[in-house]
Amino acid sequence: MNGISKTLNDMTLVERSSLLDTVADALEATAEEAEGEGDARFVANSICIANTIRGLSGQLAPRDLRAAELLLEQGIMLVHQFSSRVKPGGMKH
């Protein structure tokens, strides 16, 4: 990623869809890990945001860009929160 970052508004439809799919995939992978750890609440939150992102990605109109940005931010922060939390025993993910 050596280029200048683009906003959703600057991206093509294909780029937007790819970004939305990538974040949804990351949320689903995180949910699987959380399920293995028995964290049902984290699983539910991750899957909920992933499904909402996937539902939005197929019909992303210009008026929906702000909502998509917020969902992406929430999804990315949730993945980050999971990856940086301390596991029992003092080790990070």
C-alpha positions as CSV (number, residue, x, y, z in Angstrom):
1,M,0.0,0.0,0.0
2,N,2.4,2.6,-1.2
3,G,-0.2,5.0,-2.7
4,I,-2.2,7.9,-1.4
5,S,-5.3,6.7,0.5
6,K,-8.6,7.3,-1.1
7,T,-11.9,8.2,0.5
8,L,-14.9,6.0,-0.4
9,N,-16.1,8.9,-2.5
10,D,-12.9,8.8,-4.6
11,M,-13.0,5.0,-5.1
12,T,-14.6,3.2,-8.0
13,L,-17.5,0.8,-7.4
14,V,-15.1,-2.2,-7.6
15,E,-12.7,-0.6,-5.1
16,R,-15.5,0.1,-2.7
17,S,-16.9,-3.4,-3.0
18,S,-13.5,-4.9,-2.4
19,L,-12.9,-2.8,0.7
20,L,-16.3,-3.7,2.1
21,D,-15.8,-7.4,1.4
22,T,-12.3,-7.3,3.0
23,V,-13.5,-5.7,6.2
24,A,-16.5,-8.1,6.4
25,D,-14.2,-11.1,5.8
26,A,-11.9,-9.9,8.6
27,L,-14.9,-9.5,11.0
28,E,-16.0,-13.1,10.1
29,A,-12.5,-14.5,10.7
30,T,-12.3,-12.6,14.0
31,A,-15.8,-14.0,15.0
32,E,-14.5,-17.5,14.4
33,E,-11.5,-16.9,16.7
34,A,-13.7,-15.4,19.3
35,E,-16.1,-18.4,19.1
36,G,-13.1,-20.7,19.8
37,E,-12.4,-18.6,22.9
38,G,-16.1,-18.8,24.0
39,D,-16.7,-15.1,23.6
40,A,-20.3,-15.2,22.4
41,R,-20.9,-11.4,22.7
42,F,-17.9,-10.6,20.5
43,V,-19.0,-13.2,17.9
44,A,-22.5,-11.7,17.8
45,N,-21.2,-8.1,17.4
46,S,-18.7,-9.1,14.7
47,I,-21.2,-11.1,12.7
48,C,-23.8,-8.3,13.0
49,I,-21.5,-5.7,11.6
50,A,-20.2,-8.0,8.9
51,N,-23.7,-8.8,7.7
52,T,-24.7,-5.2,7.7
53,I,-21.6,-4.3,5.6
54,R,-22.4,-7.1,3.2
55,G,-26.0,-6.0,2.9
56,L,-24.9,-2.5,2.1
57,S,-22.1,-3.4,-0.4
58,G,-24.5,-4.6,-3.1
59,Q,-26.4,-1.3,-3.3
60,L,-24.0,1.4,-2.3
61,A,-25.4,4.6,-3.6
62,P,-23.7,8.0,-3.1
63,R,-26.1,8.9,-0.4
64,D,-25.0,5.7,1.5
65,L,-21.3,6.6,1.6
66,R,-21.3,8.1,5.1
67,A,-23.1,5.1,6.5
68,A,-20.6,2.8,4.8
69,E,-17.7,4.9,6.3
70,L,-19.1,4.5,9.8
71,L,-19.7,0.8,9.4
72,L,-16.1,0.4,8.1
73,E,-14.7,2.3,11.0
74,Q,-16.7,0.3,13.5
75,G,-15.7,-3.0,11.8
76,I,-12.0,-2.1,11.6
77,M,-12.0,-1.0,15.3
78,L,-13.7,-4.2,16.4
79,V,-11.1,-6.3,14.6
80,H,-8.3,-4.1,16.1
81,Q,-9.8,-4.4,19.5
82,F,-9.9,-8.2,19.3
83,S,-6.4,-8.5,17.9
84,S,-4.9,-6.3,20.6
85,R,-6.7,-7.6,23.7
86,V,-4.7,-9.5,26.2
87,K,-5.5,-13.2,26.5
88,P,-5.6,-14.9,29.8
89,G,-2.0,-15.5,30.8
90,G,-0.8,-12.1,29.7
91,M,-0.2,-12.8,26.0
92,K,-1.6,-10.6,23.2
93,H,-3.3,-12.1,20.1
